[in-house]
């Protein structure tokens, strides 16, 4: 038979986000050991929920395609995968489960998409202008490839996973609340009867008398038969402090101030943590998403998460507004153009 292709060697697309790359990564994790499960922890899921819900309530101007549900999917995928892709249709955006792409001058030009369906994914091809591709954490090596916060802080994620898995194993397998009562040398049948006597007797003081005599003929010395507790002492491992530090590090990777989860936190600290998350994490992501949507949808698109989340000091804004109005009034009385006065303090619109 004649090989139908010119090149006899099949060449796979070099993409770290494709199905083949994911299978290789999963196989590597299986061989090297259990890892990469930090996203199953409540700490990560709490951070992902803040991203998901924070983006879903954003004010969208310029398009009807970015619905609440679409923004929620985008926030969750950005938090867990670092990128998300939607196929553009006439009236909706279809989320893509897997894709491969080709680039020219470090810019994506075409995509091979896998659209999720109930009976199995549907594969299709699309040009770069037919998809919305959002990503975060890109570098100069692969500027078209996004990375999730957990991948960028994999050491802290592994630490959190190991600690929580150790606690799960301890509480699941360790003999918590069990104890051993020392007894003199007794036949095995008698020890079995004594063990059955202890079973089901919770909260009681059980006394057993022994008349065992030593080989020399003298009675056994009177001893205080204190029960030995088998519950492991976890305080020496300082797992509680290490777990709190690992949680704080993961929250910091997601842009959440550690004080938000502090037991002694107060209302102002909670508001400051929410303001920090919106200003330094969600709003910059929303600006990048708006740029991509403006480029692909053909209209000026803006996304604002600050107003819906109320991530600002209301009292401070009211005082600032009063000061601006008073300053403009004085500028007008002095014959100064209000627009020129605003430029002096770098205020726009």
Number of C-alpha atoms within 10 A of each C-alpha: 3 4 7 7 8 6 8 8 7 7 7 7 12 12 16 15 17 16 14 14 14 13 11 12 13 13 12 13 13 11 9 8 9 12 16 15 13 22 18 10 15 11 17 22 16 13 20 21 15 21 25 23 18 22 29 23 20 24 16 20 14 16 15 10 18 22 16 17 14 17 23 21 17 26 28 23 20 25 27 18 18 23 23 24 21 20 20 18 11 6 8 14 17 17 20 19 16 17 19 17 21 17 12 8 6 12 13 16 14 18 19 16 24 19 18 15 9 6 6 9 14 13 13 11 14 15 14 18 16 16 24 22 22 25 24 21 16 15 11 8 8 12 14 20 19 21 19 21 23 22 15 13 14 16 12 20 25 18 19 27 22 17 16 16 14 13 16 12 11 15 11 10 9 14 13 13 9 11 13 10 13 12 13 13 11 12 8 9 9 10 14 11 10 13 11 11 12 14 8 8 10 8 6 8 8 10 8 10 6 11 9 13 13 12 8 6 7 9 11 13 8 6 7 7 12 10 11 11 14 13 13 13 9 11 9 7 9 10 15 13 11 14 17 14 16 21 22 22 19 24 22 15 18 22 21 23 21 17 16 19 16 13 7 8 12 11 9 9 15 16 16 17 20 21 21 17 21 28 17 12 15 24 19 15 21 22 16 16 22 22 16 16 24 17 14 16 17 10 12 13 20 19 23 20 23 18 12 13 16 13 18 17 11 10 9 10 11 11 10 12 12 11 12 13 11 12 15 17 14 13 17 13 10 9 9 13 12 15 13 12 15 16 11 9 8 8 10 7 5
